[in-house]
């Protein structure tokens, strides 16, 4: 894929990469390709941590990191590039320090911003390979479409609970992500990792496989996962492979392309966080809810999270009915009282309020910010997850 060479490897590099140089498929020529390569990692979280660490150790010349978040205590179970003392600090600043500790010869470009339709094409143009370490559908579709429009290969990985997926989407040589999933799932149908959980070791496995595929692309060696999707089941310790075909009707890489520019993918997927589907008139602010509790007002509090989330933390007066069960359990609700609905951060509860009001519960309101907002702004003793 990358054929241009820098002049040579330094004596220090010859020693550092000596185990690479003794592999015929790598040798000095391949190591020079790695040194010349530019890889952009989208996300510096569970997948981005092992991905960036192994690419840095391998000697990829320029590594770009895109993220805008700070280290959270709940990240440490899987994001092995960070430590406890990093909580609250910029992920990218900490990652840069750690990666330079692994290999000071690698150039690290920090893009401390949210990837969007406004900046994706500009960010991608200077890199050879894009590695997608994101955990949500809006960004996944954005990365795919930007890769197709810029002609870059997309090294894809995803994780959920005990299962992972890895592939390489390259519209020049095979299918893209939309050939596999033309449209995103309806809002709320697929929980995020935050809602559904993920085994901490899983992103290490999948992120390392992404690093492997990235290196193979750079070296132009082996059989990259173009047109193949690898499925990993950690509980059964099994890998499965699915053959993928390019869809001639694909809206972004097909014969009659209908997508020619990037769009606002969060609205497209219906996943904009903490925005009520029924309008702000049906929200209740955290401070107002605090007042109701202090006044011991007569209200009905409904928690639409999952049972495992309830076990971590919950309001003692709440009734738990997970969102997916709500349509079949409306008879358990008290529609005579003011009803306050909450989830983790406000997304699922806004969907619940929409359903409830359409079902005749006109006193239902969404707790804006959810129990995480309550922990942040009202009661820091409430555990966050």
C-alpha positions in Angstrom: 0.0 0.0 0.0 2.8 2.4 1.0 5.8 2.2 -1.3 7.8 5.3 -0.6 10.8 5.0 1.6 12.5 7.3 4.1 16.3 7.2 3.6 17.2 4.7 6.3 16.6 3.4 9.8 18.8 4.8 12.5 21.1 2.5 14.6 18.6 2.9 17.5 15.7 1.9 15.2 17.7 -1.1 13.9 18.0 -2.3 17.5 14.5 -1.4 18.6 12.8 -3.2 15.6 15.3 -6.1 15.3 12.6 -8.7 15.9 10.7 -7.2 13.0 13.7 -7.0 10.7 14.3 -10.7 11.1 10.9 -11.5 9.6 11.2 -11.8 5.8 7.7 -10.3 5.3 8.7 -7.2 7.2 12.5 -6.8 7.0 14.1 -3.3 6.6 11.8 -2.5 3.7 8.7 -3.2 5.7 9.9 -1.3 8.7 10.5 1.7 6.5 6.9 1.5 5.3 5.8 1.5 8.9 8.0 4.5 9.6 6.5 6.4 6.6 2.9 5.5 7.4 0.3 7.8 8.9 -2.6 6.2 10.9 -5.6 8.0 12.4 -7.3 6.4 15.4 -10.8 7.5 16.1 -11.3 7.3 19.8 -8.8 6.8 22.6 -10.9 4.5 24.7 -11.2 0.7 25.1 -10.3 -0.1 21.5 -8.1 2.9 20.9 -5.9 2.1 23.9 -4.4 -1.2 22.7 -4.7 -0.1 19.1 -2.6 3.0 19.6 -0.1 1.3 22.0 0.7 -1.5 19.6 0.9 0.7 16.5 3.3 3.0 18.5 5.4 0.0 19.6 5.5 -1.2 16.0 7.0 2.0 14.8 4.2 3.6 12.8 5.7 7.0 11.9 2.7 9.2 12.6 -0.2 8.4 14.8 -3.2 10.7 15.0 -5.7 10.5 17.9 -9.2 11.9 17.8 -11.0 12.2 21.2 -12.5 15.0 23.2 -13.2 13.3 26.6 -11.5 13.2 30.0 -10.5 10.0 31.8 -13.4 8.7 33.9 -13.1 6.3 36.9 -15.4 3.9 35.0 -12.9 3.8 32.1 -10.2 2.1 34.0 -11.7 -1.4 33.8 -10.9 -1.5 30.1 -8.9 1.5 28.9 -5.5 0.3 29.9 -3.6 3.3 28.7 -4.8 5.3 31.7 -4.2 4.9 35.4 -6.2 6.0 38.5 -4.2 9.2 38.9 -5.3 10.3 35.4 -9.0 10.5 36.3 -10.4 13.9 35.3 -7.5 14.7 32.9 -7.6 15.0 29.1 -7.5 11.5 27.5 -5.3 12.7 24.6 -2.7 14.5 26.8 -2.3 11.3 29.0 -2.3 9.0 25.9 0.4 11.2 24.3 2.6 10.9 27.3 2.1 7.2 27.6 2.7 6.5 23.9 5.9 8.6 23.8 7.1 6.6 26.8 6.6 3.5 24.6 8.3 4.9 21.6 9.5 8.5 21.5 10.3 8.2 17.8 6.6 8.2 16.8 5.0 11.5 16.0 1.7 11.9 17.8 -0.9 14.3 16.4 -3.6 15.2 18.9 -7.1 16.1 17.5 -8.9 17.1 20.7 -12.3 17.5 19.1 -15.5 15.6 18.5 -15.5 14.0 15.0 -18.3 15.6 13.0 -19.5 16.0 9.4 -17.8 19.4 9.5 -14.2 18.2 10.2 -14.0 14.5 9.2 -13.0 14.9 5.6 -10.3 17.5 6.5 -8.9 15.2 9.3 -8.8 12.1 7.1 -7.1 13.5 4.1 -3.6 13.5 5.6 -3.7 9.9 6.8 -3.1 6.5 5.0 -5.4 4.3 7.2 -8.3 5.2 9.5 -8.9 2.9 12.5 -12.4 3.1 14.0 -12.4 2.6 17.8 -15.7 4.3 18.4 -18.7 2.8 20.4 -21.7 4.4 18.8 -23.6 4.2 15.5 -23.6 7.9 14.5 -19.8 8.0 14.5 -19.5 4.6 12.9 -21.5 5.7 9.9 -19.7 9.0 9.8 -16.3 7.3 9.7 -17.4 4.9 7.0 -18.8 7.6 4.7 -15.8 9.9 5.2 -13.5 6.9 4.4 -15.4 6.2 1.2 -15.4 9.8 0.1 -11.6 10.2 0.8 -10.6 6.8 -0.5 -9.2 5.6 2.8 -9.4 2.0 4.3 -11.4 1.7 7.4 -10.1 -0.8 10.0 -13.3 -1.5 12.0 -13.8 -2.9 15.4 -16.8 -3.1 17.8 -17.4 -4.7 21.2 -20.4 -5.5 23.4 -20.4 -7.5 26.6 -18.5 -10.7 25.5 -18.6 -10.3 21.8 -16.5 -8.4 19.3 -16.3 -7.8 15.5 -13.4 -6.9 13.3 -13.2 -6.1 9.6 -11.5 -3.9 7.0 -13.8 -1.8 4.9 -12.2 -0.5 1.7 -14.6 0.6 -1.0 -11.8 0.5 -3.6 -11.3 -3.2 -3.1 -14.4 -4.5 -1.4 -17.5 -3.6 0.6 -17.9 -0.7 3.0 -19.7 -0.7 6.3 -23.0 0.3 4.7 -22.8 -2.7 2.4 -23.2 -4.7 5.6 -25.5 -2.4 7.5 -27.2 0.0 5.0 -29.1 1.8 7.8 -28.6 2.2 11.5 -30.9 0.4 13.9 -33.9 2.3 15.3 -33.1 4.4 18.3 -33.0 2.4 21.5 -33.0 -1.0 19.8 -29.3 -1.6 20.4 -27.8 -0.6 23.8 -24.5 1.2 24.0 -21.5 -0.3 25.9 -22.4 2.1 28.8 -25.9 0.7 28.9 -25.1 -3.0 28.2 -21.6 -3.3 29.6 -18.4 -4.8 28.2 -15.9 -7.3 29.6 -12.8 -5.3 30.3 -10.4 -7.7 28.5 -12.5 -7.8 25.3 -11.4 -4.4 23.8 -7.8 -5.5 24.3 -8.4 -8.5 22.1 -10.4 -6.6 19.4 -8.2 -3.5 19.5 -5.0 -5.7 19.1 -6.6 -7.4 16.0 -7.3 -3.9 14.6 -3.6 -3.0 15.1 -2.7 -6.3 13.3 -4.9 -5.5 10.3 -3.6 -1.9 10.1 0.0 -3.2 10.1 -0.8 -5.7 7.4 -2.3 -3.0 5.2 0.8 -0.9 5.6 3.1 -3.7 4.8 0.9 -5.0 2.0 1.3 -8.5 3.5 -1.0 -11.4 4.1 -4.7 -11.4 3.6 -6.4 -8.3 5.1 -10.0 -8.6 6.3 -11.4 -7.0 3.2 -14.7 -8.7 2.4 -14.6 -10.6 5.6 -16.1 -10.0 9.0 -14.6 -11.8 12.0 -16.9 -12.5 15.0 -15.4 -13.3 18.4 -17.3 -14.9 21.2 -15.3 -14.7 24.4 -17.5 -17.0 26.5 -17.2 -19.8 24.0 -13.6 -18.7 22.9 -14.6 -19.0 19.2 -13.9 -17.0 16.1 -16.3 -17.1 13.2 -15.8 -15.6 9.8 -18.5 -14.2 7.5 -17.9 -13.4 3.8 -19.1 -9.9 2.8 -20.0 -8.8 -0.6 -20.0 -5.3 -2.1 -23.6 -4.2 -2.5 -24.2 -2.7 -5.9 -27.1 -0.7 -4.4 -25.0 0.7 -1.5 -25.9 4.4 -1.1 -22.3 5.5 -0.6 -20.1 3.1 -2.6 -22.6 1.5 -5.0 -23.1 2.0 -8.7 -25.7 4.8 -8.2 -24.4 6.7 -5.2 -27.0 8.7 -3.4 -24.8 9.9 -0.5 -22.3 12.5 -1.8 -21.6 14.4 1.4 -21.6 13.9 5.1 -24.7 14.5 7.2 -25.6 15.2 10.8 -25.4 11.5 11.9 -26.6 11.9 15.5 -29.9 13.2 14.3 -29.9 10.7 11.5 -29.6 7.8 14.0 -32.0 9.4 16.5 -29.4 9.1 19.2 -28.7 12.7 20.3 -28.0 12.4 24.0 -30.2 13.8 26.7 -32.7 15.3 24.3 -36.4 14.5 25.0 -38.3 13.2 22.0 -41.5 14.8 23.3 -40.1 18.3 23.9 -38.7 20.3 26.8 -42.2 21.0 28.1 -42.1 17.4 29.5 -38.7 17.6 31.2 -38.2 18.2 34.8 -34.9 19.7 36.0 -32.8 18.0 38.7 -33.2 20.9 41.1 -37.0 20.8 40.8 -36.9 17.1 41.4 -34.7 17.7 44.5 -37.3 20.1 45.8 -40.1 17.5 45.3 -38.1 14.9 47.3 -37.4 17.3 50.1 -41.0 18.3 50.3 -42.0 14.6 50.3 -44.4 15.3 47.5 -46.7 12.6 46.2 -45.2 11.5 42.9 -44.6 8.2 41.1 -40.9 7.7 40.2 -40.2 5.2 37.3 -36.7 3.9 36.6 -36.4 2.5 33.0 -32.8 1.3 33.2 -31.7 -2.4 33.3 -31.7 -4.4 36.5 -27.9 -4.5 36.7 -27.8 -0.7 36.6 -30.4 -0.7 39.4 -28.1 -2.9 41.5 -25.3 -0.3 41.2 -27.5 2.7 42.4 -31.1 3.7 42.5 -33.6 6.0 44.2 -35.3 4.1 47.0 -38.7 5.3 46.1 -38.4 4.3 42.4 -40.1 1.4 40.6 -37.9 -0.4 38.1 -39.4 -1.3 34.7 -36.7 -1.6 31.9 -37.6 0.4 28.8 -37.9 -2.7 26.6 -40.6 -4.2 29.1 -42.5 -0.9 29.5 -45.1 -1.5 26.7 -46.2 -4.7 28.3 -46.3 -3.4 31.9 -48.2 -0.2 31.6 -50.8 -1.6 34.0 -48.4 -1.5 36.9 -48.2 2.3 36.7 -50.1 4.9 38.7 -51.4 7.4 36.3 -53.2 9.5 38.9 -50.0 10.9 40.3 -47.3 13.1 38.7 -44.9 10.6 37.1 -41.2 11.3 36.9 -39.2 8.9 34.6 -35.5 8.5 34.7 -32.6 6.5 33.3 -28.8 6.9 33.4 -28.6 10.2 31.5 -32.0 11.0 30.0 -32.0 9.3 26.6 -34.1 6.2 27.4 -36.4 8.0 29.8 -37.3 10.6 27.1 -38.3 7.7 24.9 -40.3 6.2 27.8 -42.1 9.6 28.3 -43.0 9.7 24.6 -44.5 6.2 24.9 -46.3 7.0 28.1 -47.9 10.2 26.9 -49.1 8.5 23.8 -50.6 5.8 26.0 -52.6 8.3 28.1 -50.2 9.0 30.9 -50.3 12.8 30.5 -48.5 13.5 33.8 -45.3 11.8 32.8 -42.1 13.9 32.7 -38.5 13.1 32.0 -35.8 13.7 34.6 -33.3 15.7 32.6 -29.8 14.3 33.1 -30.9 11.1 34.8 -29.2 9.6 37.8 -25.8 10.5 36.5 -26.8 14.1 36.4 -28.1 13.7 40.0 -24.7 12.3 41.1 -22.9 15.1 39.3 -25.0 18.1 40.5 -26.9 17.1 43.5 -25.5 14.1 45.4 -21.9 13.0 44.7 -22.3 10.0 47.0 -24.4 8.3 44.4 -22.1 5.8 42.5 -21.5 6.6 38.8 -20.9 3.9 36.2 
